[in-house]
Amino acid sequence: MGGSIDIWRPSADNQLLLKRAKLLAFLRIFFAQRDVVEVDTPVLSTTSVTDTNIDSISAQVNGANCYLQTSPEYFMKRMLASGVGDIYYLGKAFRDGEQGPRHNPEFTLLEWYRIGWDEIQLMQEIEDLFSLLFQYIDRAQPRVSRISYGHAFRERFNADPHQCDLQTLQRLAVDLGYQNWGNESRANCLDLLFSEKVEPKLPDGLVFVYDYPACQAALSQTQSDCSDRLVSRRFEVFLDRMELANGYFELTDASEQQQRFEADLMARVDAQKPSLAVDEKLHRAMQAGLPSCAGVALGVDRLLMQLYGATSIDEVLSFGWERC
């Protein structure tokens, strides 16, 4: 009884609740000044993402299965295909199996899309956002670095992540102590190696890692780099080595996207994950024509953690999961 006497209280103290409110206000002002329109999307839908690395939270509505949305992406892309223009979302998203110092099943996500932009332009806007944010909270400007995925990986492993064979990546994973990774996929091995050995060695400040391996393209376009290696037009953003955001030069080819969804479904079977239906409404929107655009999703709770030195996500949430 004594250990749970204050379980009714918010997780964050009052000062951090105020700082959270000010950050949300700043973000809305930033986009209003740039004529990016805030949109409200459903958090409950009859479909969800097929990505094997993301688990959805299911629910029942009138006896039918539905899902809390892991991001507003699919609904926002349907809006983009309808011609709404530049948009952003600032609100809740949900993922199952994610609880820990940096994860909560319910979290706050900032996601936005810029029509006619590529990933380079979007990275610049993120840099502008952080510059103004650090002025707003009266903090010294962060050092900004842009590093290709290949360069960062080679520095740690002396191997080219775009061209080395799968057996080499599996061996590197096993060498790190993951004995059962001898049969893992290329994408999963790369993800493990990068998070375990590359991310902890990234520079201080705001870091953009770009040109991810093609096998990790997700919903981004791919292209050949200056060395004629196929890379995805995707980037991730880190602040003092914590991953905050994931951005794409968005895939607009409906047929290619359908093929990637079908590959996801096969991977889900192999991983013994629950089967999911591909979002047919998104597919129809893609067929109607998704305009050329770049988009990014940024974790607001993690941003607060890094801005104010929190060691647990609960410290910046009004109510962490254990208090819900």
N, C-alpha and C positions, 0 to 999 in steps of 0.2 A: 504493500500500500504506500509506504513512504517513498519508494523509488519512483512512483508515478503520480505524485501529488500535484505536479505542475504540468501534467500532460495536456491540460486544456489550453495552455499558453501558446501563442505563435512560436514557430521555430526561430524566426529572425527577431532580433531585438528592435526596438522602436526606431533607432537611428537608421538601421539598415532598411527598414520598411519605408522610411522617408526617402532614402537614397534610391531605392527601387522605383518609387513613384516618380522621382525626378528624372531617372533614366528613361522611363517609358514616355514621359512628357517630352524629353529631348528628342527621342527617336521620331515621335510624331511631328514635331516641329521641323526636323531635318528633312523629312520627306514632303511635308506641306510646302516648304520653301522651294522644292525641286519639282513641284507639280506631279508627284507620284501619289496616286489615289489609294487610300486605305480601303480594303475590302474585307468582308466578313464571310467566311466559308463554313459549311457544316463541319462539326467535329464527329458526327455519327453518319455512317454510310453503309450501303449494302456490300461494298467491296473494299479492298485494302491493297497494300503494296505486295508484290510477289518476291521482293528481295529476300534471299535466304538469311541474311544477317540482321533482319529486322522482324521482330515478333509483334503482331498486333494484339490488342485487347478486344476480345469479342463480347458481344452483348446480345440480348434478345429483344426484338420489337414485334409485338403481335405474333409471337411464336416463330418469327423468322430470324435467321442469323444476320448480324450486322457487326460493324467494327468501329471503335474509336480511331480516329485518323492519326497516323504517325507523322503526317505533315499536311499542309493545305495544298501541296503541289498539284495534285490531279485536278482539283476544283479550280485552282488558279489558272492552269493551262487551258481548261475549258473556257474560262473567261477571256483569256488572251486570244483564243481562236475565234471568239465572238466579236473581237475588235475593241475591247475595253481600253486598251492602251497600257501605260506603265502603272503597275499596281504593287502594293505591299500588304502583308498580313502581319499583325502583331497579336498573338493570342496563344491558346493552349494547344498542345499536341500530346500524344500518348504512345508509350511503347511498353510492352510487357518484358519481363525478365531483366529490367534495367533498374537496379537499386544499389546504391553505394555512395562513396564520397563525391562522385561527379555525376551521378545518375539518379533520377527520380521517375517513377512511372508516368507522372504528369509533369510537364515542363512548359516553359514559355519560349516560343519560337518567333523570330523575326524572319520573314521570307519576302524577297522582292524580285521583280522581273523588269528588265529594261528592253524595250522594243528597239531592234536595229543595232543593239550593242553586241560586242563580243566579250570574251572573258577578260581581256586586257583592260578594256574600258571599265568593266565592273570592278576589277581589282583597284583601279584608281579611285573609284567612288568610295569603296570601303576604306581606303587610305584617307580620303577626305573626311569621312564620317568619324574615324578615330581621331584625326587631328582636331576636329571641332569638339569632339567629346572630351578629350583631355584638356582642352581650354576651358570647357564648361565646368569641369570638376576641379580646375586649378591644379593640374598635374603636369609635370614636365613631359614634353612630347616623346613618344616612344621611338626608338630606332626602328627603321623599316628596312626589311630585307626581302628580296625575291630570289628564290632558289628552285632550280628544277628538281623534280623528284629523282631523276637519274643521277644528278650530281650528288645530292644528299645521300643516296643509297650507296653509290660507289665509294664515298669517303669512309663509310662504316664497314662495308663488306668487300670492297675491291672486286665488285661484280656488277655487271650491267643488268639492271632489273628488267629491261625491255627485251633482252636477247638471251640471257642465260637460261639453261634448260630447267625443267620442272624438278628433276632429280637433285640439282644443285640447291634449289630453294628449299626443298624438303630436308636435305641434309643440314642446311644452315639452321632450319627450325629445330631439328633434332639436337643439333649441337648446343642450342640454347637451353636444352633440358625438356623439350616437348617431345617425349619419346614416341607418342602415338601419332605424330604428324607426318609419318612416312608416306601416307596416302592422301594427304590434303591437296586441295586444288591450288593452282598457281595464284589466284587472287587472294585466297585465305593465307597462304604462306607469305606473300608480300605484305599483306596487312599486318600480320603478326610481327614480322621482322622489322617493319618500319616503326610500329608502335613501341616495340621493345628496345630497339637500339638506335633508331634515327631520331625520333621525336625528343628523347631526353638530351640530345646533343645539339638541338637547334639553337640559334643565337637568341639572346635576350631581345625583348621588344616584339614588334608586330612583324610576323614572318608569313609570307605567301609561298607556298609550295605548289608548283604548277607542272603541267605535262605528266599527269599520272599514267601508269601503264594502261594499255588498251584493254586489258582484261578487267580493269576496274572502271571502265567508262560509265557504267550505270546508265543514266539518261543523257549523257553528254555526247557531242560529236567527237569523231576521231580525225586525226590528220598525221601526215608524215612530218617529222621534225627535220632539223638541218642535217642530221646524219642518216636520213631516210629510214628512221625507226617509227613505227606506228605508235602514236601516243593519244591519250584522251585529252580533250580540251576541257579539263577539269582542274580546279585548284582547291586547296584547303588553307584556312587562315588560323594561325596560332598566335597567342599572346603569352609571352614568357613560357613557351612550350606547352601550353594547354590548347588543345584544338577547340576552336570556337565556331568555325563556319566552313561550309562546303558549297562550292560554286561551280556552275557549268556554262559553257556555250551550248545551249540546249539542242538536243536532237530534235529535228522537225520532220524526219522521214517516217511516216506512219508504218510502212512495211518493215523497216529496220527495227523500229521500236517493238512491233509485234513479235519479231524474231527474238529479240532480247527477253521479252516477257515469257515466251515459250521456253527459252533456255533456262530462265529462272524456275519455271514450273518443274522442269526435269531435275534441276539441282535440288529443289525442295523434296522431290521423291527420294533422291539419293541420300539426302540428309535426314530423311524420315520426319520432315516437317509437315504440318497440316496443309492439305491442298487448298488452293484459293482460285477463284475465277478471275480472269483478266478483266480489267475495267473496260467494258465495251463502250461506255459513254466517252471515256477518254480517247479510245481508239477512233470513234467517229469524229471527235473534235480534231484529232490529228489528221484524219482524212480530209476534213473540211479545210484545214490549213492553219497550222500553228505558225505565226510569224517568226522570222528570225529574231532571236532574243537571247539574253544571258540572264541567269537567275542564281540566287544564293540564299541559303538558309543559315541563320546565325542563332546560336543558343544564348538567350538573354541571361539565364541563371548563371551559366558559366562565365559570361562576361562580368557579371556582378562579382562573382568569386574572385576573379583576377584583379578587378579594379580596387577591391577593398580587402584583399588578403585573407579571404575565407578559406578554410581547409576542407569544409564540407558543404555540399549544396544546401543542406538543411539550414545553414546559417543565413542564406539569402532568400529562402522561401517563406511565405507567410505561414504555411503549415506543411512540413515535410510529411512523407508517407506514414511514418510511425505515429503522427499526431492527427491523422485523418480518420 
